[in-house]
Amino acid sequence: MSIDKLDSYVEFLKAVKERVRQGQYAALKAVNKELITLHWDLGRLIVETQQKYGWGESVIEHLAKDLKLEFEGERGFAVRNLRYIRSFYLTYCDDEKLQSLIAEIGWTHHLKILGCKDSKEREFYLRMTKIYAWSVRALEQQIVNKAYERWLLNQTNFEGTLPEDKRARAVLAVKDDYNFDFLGIEGEPSERELEDGLVANITKLLAEMGGYFTFAGKQFRIEVDEKEYFVDLLFYHRQLKCLVAIDLKTGEFKPEYAGKMQFYLSALDDQSRVEGENPSIGLIVCRKKDRTTVEYTLRDVNRPMGVATYHNYAGIKELPDKIAKYLPSEEEIEKRLTQLPDEQERGGQSGQKG
């Protein structure tokens, strides 16, 4: 028998491949860390020397010219990039908390995050890029679509219904608003049209939901006391290890929807959950919602669920004032940021792109 057919060799080869991947990832991280350290030191030297001698912006132009002559072929010493390097140092030099995070992501990612309005928003994108290994393009799209604000605005009852070690990841798994513009539906679709369109575009839907979801079924049947009930969409979240039931509504959120979702979740846990899985989570996705009504509704609900909205037009760029006023306090934002997981649980390591 050929050696490549032996089970022992297959296992050996698997172990070698995994070790090579680990080595490649470690090497990539080391290179990135050294590059970020270099940019940090260059930024510090520029800032400290400008302060010492009272030099203005022109010194950066001179420096770029001289570095280009000395290090021919190096692309990182253009005037524009040196200005970014200076800004990079100034942004984080007085923030020891974020200094521990900056070497974890690529330089091109930093160029996107530098434009964020405050340190808490920067911390969110630093952590999320590390956790989910976002590409530069994915990070840019998240910033454009106000992922930070929408994370803060998430309306769930996870705080009181999930164990502490599951809450932060569950909050990251759901959004406050979903962009279904990939459906290409003009006007207001019916619930069936919405459901059919999402299933027909399941790959795009899974991308919009943010990863780690697998599709489990449409109109998932539940039988209770010889009566049939159907969950609009059912997913499984591989990281949370639980079923996620989605109830689609084309109108405004109504408090009675939560009672229906509680029923679904109880039945799913009794009939469909398998050994080792966590309790099911529900998500009610409506066309509109009154945030105060949602808050009152979820307050005493004992099954984990959230309420989100959807839109089927181009991505939202700004938050209306009437929504922005619901952003949590500085103290609450700080608390939520500390609850973000440090690492994503995934079946292998992957380096940053960009």
C-alpha positions as a printed NumPy array, in Angstrom:
array([[  0.   ,   0.   ,   0.   ],
       [  1.225,   3.465,  -0.853],
       [  2.267,   5.46 ,   2.19 ],
       [ -0.016,   8.369,   1.211],
       [ -3.03 ,   6.073,   1.696],
       [ -2.194,   5.133,   5.28 ],
       [ -4.373,   6.684,   7.983],
       [ -1.296,   7.367,  10.088],
       [  0.307,   9.332,   7.243],
       [ -2.896,  11.329,   6.644],
       [ -2.871,  12.38 ,  10.303],
       [  0.853,  13.153,  10.112],
       [  0.346,  15.313,   7.012],
       [ -2.549,  17.13 ,   8.679],
       [ -0.368,  17.967,  11.691],
       [  2.474,  19.225,   9.481],
       [  0.14 ,  21.44 ,   7.439],
       [ -1.355,  22.948,  10.596],
       [  2.12 ,  23.664,  11.976],
       [  3.162,  25.363,   8.727],
       [  0.025,  27.531,   8.832],
       [  0.77 ,  28.477,  12.428],
       [  4.315,  29.392,  11.45 ],
       [  3.152,  31.496,   8.521],
       [  0.658,  33.31 ,  10.727],
       [  3.268,  33.904,  13.434],
       [  5.725,  35.251,  10.855],
       [  3.092,  37.578,   9.41 ],
       [  2.239,  38.855,  12.881],
       [  5.911,  39.427,  13.664],
       [  6.452,  41.413,  10.454],
       [  3.342,  43.488,  11.086],
       [  4.336,  44.154,  14.698],
       [  7.763,  45.358,  13.616],
       [  6.241,  47.643,  10.963],
       [  3.827,  49.182,  13.476],
       [  6.705,  49.64 ,  15.961],
       [  8.747,  51.345,  13.235],
       [  5.907,  53.731,  12.412],
       [  5.377,  54.459,  16.097],
       [  9.052,  55.324,  16.609],
       [  9.178,  57.455,  13.465],
       [  6.058,  59.322,  14.569],
       [  7.554,  59.913,  18.   ],
       [ 10.828,  61.204,  16.527],
       [  8.993,  63.581,  14.181],
       [  6.727,  64.962,  16.925],
       [  9.456,  65.307,  19.556],
       [ 11.894,  66.971,  17.126],
       [  9.238,  69.381,  15.865],
       [  8.436,  70.34 ,  19.435],
       [ 12.106,  70.699,  20.377],
       [ 13.071,  72.979,  17.502],
       [  9.726,  74.543,  16.687],
       [  9.718,  73.108,  13.184],
       [  6.529,  73.139,  11.135],
       [  5.089,  70.903,   8.431],
       [  7.903,  71.604,   5.97 ],
       [ 10.254,  69.286,   7.871],
       [  8.105,  66.329,   6.78 ],
       [  8.57 ,  67.26 ,   3.13 ],
       [ 12.356,  67.484,   3.611],
       [ 12.387,  64.202,   5.505],
       [ 10.399,  62.419,   2.799],
       [ 12.823,  63.614,   0.127],
       [ 15.925,  62.516,   2.05 ],
       [ 14.495,  59.138,   3.06 ],
       [ 13.542,  58.446,  -0.551],
       [ 17.143,  59.056,  -1.594],
       [ 18.535,  56.846,   1.168],
       [ 15.999,  54.008,   0.877],
       [ 15.326,  53.839,  -2.83 ],
       [ 12.345,  51.657,  -3.662],
       [ 10.73 ,  51.949,  -0.239],
       [  7.14 ,  53.217,  -0.629],
       [  6.416,  54.032,   3.009],
       [  8.243,  57.348,   3.205],
       [  6.108,  59.559,   0.973],
       [  4.995,  62.885,   2.44 ],
       [  1.421,  61.676,   2.828],
       [  2.403,  58.518,   4.687],
       [  4.803,  60.386,   6.981],
       [  1.934,  62.673,   7.908],
       [ -0.167,  59.616,   8.707],
       [  2.701,  58.248,  10.798],
       [  2.854,  61.501,  12.758],
       [ -0.921,  61.483,  13.235],
       [ -0.772,  57.815,  14.283],
       [  1.647,  58.619,  17.112],
       [ -0.267,  61.707,  18.243],
       [ -3.539,  59.752,  18.28 ],
       [ -2.306,  57.024,  20.625],
       [  0.653,  58.487,  22.533],
       [ -1.495,  59.488,  25.534],
       [ -3.767,  56.437,  25.424],
       [ -2.005,  53.512,  27.121],
       [ -5.084,  51.309,  26.827],
       [ -5.137,  51.436,  23.03 ],
       [ -1.352,  51.242,  22.701],
       [ -1.624,  47.564,  23.632],
       [ -3.957,  46.966,  20.659],
       [ -2.289,  48.849,  17.821],
       [  0.251,  46.156,  16.905],
       [ -2.532,  43.595,  16.421],
       [ -3.772,  44.9  ,  13.058],
       [ -2.229,  46.022,   9.782],
       [ -1.03 ,  49.523,   8.937],
       [ -3.589,  49.992,   6.168],
       [ -6.327,  49.201,   8.692],
       [ -4.942,  51.942,  10.921],
       [ -5.256,  54.461,   8.115],
       [ -9.022,  53.814,   8.115],
       [ -9.402,  53.885,  11.903],
       [ -7.459,  57.144,  12.355],
       [-10.473,  59.016,  10.984],
       [-12.763,  57.874,  13.823],
       [-14.096,  60.638,  16.028],
       [-12.977,  59.458,  19.474],
       [-10.948,  56.826,  21.322],
       [-13.938,  54.606,  22.114],
       [-14.894,  54.312,  18.472],
       [-11.274,  53.58 ,  17.575],
       [-11.113,  50.918,  20.284],
       [-14.23 ,  49.249,  18.894],
       [-12.816,  48.999,  15.37 ],
       [ -9.378,  47.93 ,  16.623],
       [-10.912,  45.095,  18.62 ],
       [-13.424,  44.063,  15.957],
       [-10.765,  43.998,  13.221],
       [ -8.642,  41.744,  15.407],
       [-11.538,  39.484,  16.452],
       [-13.047,  38.996,  12.99 ],
       [ -9.881,  39.398,  10.875],
       [-11.632,  42.044,   8.76 ],
       [ -9.995,  42.899,   5.471],
       [ -9.339,  46.584,   4.822],
       [-12.347,  46.693,   2.518],
       [-14.581,  45.048,   5.121],
       [-13.39 ,  47.474,   7.808],
       [-14.032,  50.446,   5.538],
       [-17.559,  49.223,   4.816],
       [-18.25 ,  48.749,   8.52 ],
       [-17.134,  52.316,   9.248],
       [-19.219,  53.736,   6.386],
       [-22.294,  51.871,   7.639],
       [-21.805,  53.136,  11.211],
       [-21.199,  49.708,  12.739],
       [-19.999,  51.272,  15.996],
       [-23.121,  53.344,  16.557],
       [-25.354,  50.451,  15.595],
       [-23.531,  48.168,  18.004],
       [-24.209,  50.694,  20.758],
       [-27.87 ,  50.937,  19.746],
       [-28.508,  47.187,  19.719],
       [-31.741,  46.395,  21.553],
       [-31.554,  42.988,  23.205],
       [-32.262,  41.523,  26.625],
       [-29.033,  39.494,  26.631],
       [-27.81 ,  41.208,  29.798],
       [-30.435,  39.429,  31.876],
       [-30.997,  36.224,  29.899],
       [-27.55 ,  34.933,  28.924],
       [-24.547,  33.825,  31.021],
       [-21.853,  36.475,  31.352],
       [-19.413,  34.583,  29.116],
       [-21.962,  34.541,  26.256],
       [-23.356,  38.09 ,  26.387],
       [-20.666,  40.04 ,  24.557],
       [-20.412,  37.542,  21.714],
       [-24.205,  37.402,  21.388],
       [-24.385,  41.198,  21.128],
       [-21.76 ,  41.096,  18.378],
       [-23.753,  38.427,  16.547],
       [-26.838,  40.602,  16.018],
       [-27.241,  44.05 ,  14.504],
       [-29.624,  46.901,  15.173],
       [-30.318,  47.378,  11.474],
       [-29.874,  45.09 ,   8.458],
       [-29.199,  46.21 ,   4.897],
       [-31.229,  44.114,   2.452],
       [-30.605,  46.31 ,  -0.588],
       [-29.184,  43.266,  -2.394],
       [-32.8  ,  42.069,  -2.867],
       [-33.432,  44.604,  -5.607],
       [-37.084,  44.902,  -4.547],
       [-38.771,  48.193,  -5.357],
       [-41.104,  49.669,  -2.74 ],
       [-42.427,  47.712,   0.23 ],
       [-42.306,  43.918,  -0.197],
       [-44.77 ,  41.551,   1.452],
       [-43.471,  39.294,   4.209],
       [-43.437,  36.339,   1.822],
       [-41.572,  38.329,  -0.86 ],
       [-39.071,  39.447,   1.75 ],
       [-38.574,  35.918,   3.034],
       [-38.288,  34.379,  -0.449],
       [-35.862,  37.082,  -1.55 ],
       [-33.602,  36.55 ,   1.453],
       [-33.48 ,  32.787,   0.936],
       [-32.823,  33.232,  -2.802],
       [-29.873,  35.467,  -1.85 ],
       [-28.733,  33.361,   1.093],
       [-25.011,  33.935,   0.485],
       [-25.48 ,  37.714,   0.566],
       [-27.76 ,  37.432,   3.587],
       [-25.157,  35.425,   5.505],
       [-22.528,  38.04 ,   4.626],
       [-24.803,  40.831,   5.897],
       [-25.431,  38.948,   9.12 ],
       [-21.737,  39.054,   9.838],
       [-20.362,  35.525,   9.736],
       [-20.579,  32.357,  11.84 ],
       [-24.211,  31.813,  10.847],
       [-25.288,  28.728,   8.926],
       [-28.716,  28.476,   7.342],
       [-30.933,  25.817,   8.945],
       [-34.277,  26.349,   7.243],
       [-37.126,  28.47 ,   5.935],
       [-40.597,  28.133,   7.456],
       [-39.11 ,  25.739,  10.001],
       [-41.929,  23.567,  11.305],
       [-42.756,  23.227,  14.996],
       [-45.586,  21.025,  16.227],
       [-47.207,  21.668,  19.611],
       [-50.367,  19.873,  20.78 ],
       [-51.02 ,  18.651,  17.216],
       [-50.883,  22.196,  15.849],
       [-48.27 ,  23.432,  13.394],
       [-46.242,  26.615,  13.747],
       [-43.531,  27.914,  11.447],
       [-40.391,  29.963,  12.178],
       [-39.717,  32.285,   9.23 ],
       [-35.951,  31.685,   9.115],
       [-33.806,  29.457,  11.302],
       [-30.026,  29.697,  11.587],
       [-27.3  ,  28.103,  13.663],
       [-24.512,  30.254,  15.095],
       [-21.331,  28.207,  15.197],
       [-19.578,  30.359,  17.772],
       [-22.495,  30.723,  20.165],
       [-23.439,  27.086,  19.493],
       [-27.155,  27.774,  19.411],
       [-30.122,  28.049,  17.081],
       [-31.164,  31.57 ,  16.072],
       [-34.814,  32.049,  15.12 ],
       [-35.742,  35.053,  12.974],
       [-39.269,  36.425,  12.694],
       [-39.689,  38.834,   9.754],
       [-42.204,  41.716,   9.932],
       [-42.732,  44.263,   7.169],
       [-44.495,  46.696,   9.492],
       [-43.671,  48.342,  12.808],
       [-42.705,  46.326,  15.885],
       [-45.567,  45.335,  18.19 ],
       [-45.11 ,  44.097,  21.787],
       [-47.04 ,  40.899,  21.102],
       [-44.296,  39.758,  18.707],
       [-42.075,  39.042,  21.715],
       [-44.608,  36.583,  23.156],
       [-44.702,  34.697,  19.876],
       [-40.893,  34.57 ,  19.795],
       [-40.766,  33.278,  23.377],
       [-43.066,  30.454,  22.3  ],
       [-40.814,  29.615,  19.332],
       [-37.682,  29.572,  21.492],
       [-39.226,  27.336,  24.153],
       [-40.395,  24.878,  21.517],
       [-37.058,  24.889,  19.685],
       [-35.172,  24.214,  22.909],
       [-37.439,  21.298,  23.753],
       [-37.772,  19.786,  20.287],
       [-34.795,  20.773,  18.163],
       [-31.86 ,  21.569,  20.423],
       [-29.313,  18.753,  20.605],
       [-26.952,  17.819,  23.404],
       [-24.162,  20.351,  23.889],
       [-26.001,  23.281,  22.295],
       [-26.876,  26.432,  24.178],
       [-30.423,  27.843,  24.53 ],
       [-31.851,  29.317,  21.346],
       [-31.815,  33.057,  20.611],
       [-34.572,  35.   ,  18.85 ],
       [-34.354,  38.015,  16.572],
       [-37.418,  39.963,  15.463],
       [-36.607,  41.963,  12.318],
       [-39.148,  44.694,  11.511],
       [-39.458,  47.512,   9.005],
       [-39.658,  50.04 ,  11.836],
       [-39.547,  50.122,  15.62 ],
       [-40.186,  52.551,  18.42 ],
       [-37.168,  52.156,  20.681],
       [-39.029,  52.932,  23.9  ],
       [-41.7  ,  50.345,  23.086],
       [-38.99 ,  47.763,  22.434],
       [-37.238,  48.633,  25.69 ],
       [-40.425,  48.137,  27.734],
       [-41.26 ,  44.934,  25.872],
       [-37.878,  43.259,  26.409],
       [-37.498,  44.333,  30.018],
       [-39.246,  41.304,  31.557],
       [-38.879,  38.77 ,  28.741],
       [-36.987,  35.732,  30.05 ],
       [-35.848,  34.244,  26.738],
       [-32.832,  35.811,  24.942],
       [-33.952,  37.931,  22.008],
       [-33.353,  41.157,  20.173],
       [-35.358,  43.49 ,  17.972],
       [-33.826,  44.95 ,  14.806],
       [-34.95 ,  46.86 ,  11.743],
       [-34.117,  46.391,   8.068],
       [-33.889,  48.625,   5.03 ],
       [-33.766,  47.66 ,   1.365],
       [-32.016,  50.703,  -0.049],
       [-28.419,  51.962,  -0.092],
       [-26.492,  51.817,   3.197],
       [-27.279,  54.316,   5.922],
       [-24.557,  56.957,   6.292],
       [-25.906,  59.096,   9.147],
       [-27.886,  58.462,  12.298],
       [-31.021,  60.584,  12.68 ],
       [-30.977,  62.814,  15.777],
       [-34.005,  61.01 ,  17.203],
       [-31.99 ,  57.756,  17.131],
       [-28.652,  59.222,  18.214],
       [-30.165,  60.391,  21.503],
       [-30.5  ,  56.748,  22.539],
       [-26.746,  56.179,  22.493],
       [-25.593,  54.919,  25.914],
       [-23.611,  56.995,  28.397],
       [-19.824,  57.198,  28.397],
       [-19.729,  54.801,  31.361],
       [-21.964,  52.268,  29.615],
       [-19.887,  52.452,  26.422],
       [-16.733,  51.818,  28.441],
       [-18.376,  48.824,  30.109],
       [-19.465,  47.327,  26.789],
       [-16.008,  47.749,  25.275],
       [-14.411,  45.887,  28.176],
       [-16.826,  43.012,  27.574],
       [-15.717,  42.485,  23.966],
       [-13.93 ,  39.144,  23.594],
       [-10.17 ,  39.31 ,  23.062],
       [-10.048,  36.568,  20.469],
       [-12.448,  34.989,  18.033],
       [-12.898,  31.248,  18.448],
       [-12.144,  29.88 ,  15.007],
       [-10.854,  26.644,  13.686],
       [ -7.565,  28.086,  12.506],
       [ -5.56 ,  31.29 ,  12.475],
       [ -5.685,  33.775,   9.672],
       [ -3.501,  36.815,   9.157],
       [ -4.682,  40.349,   8.502],
       [ -5.102,  41.48 ,   4.936],
       [ -3.854,  44.877,   3.869]])
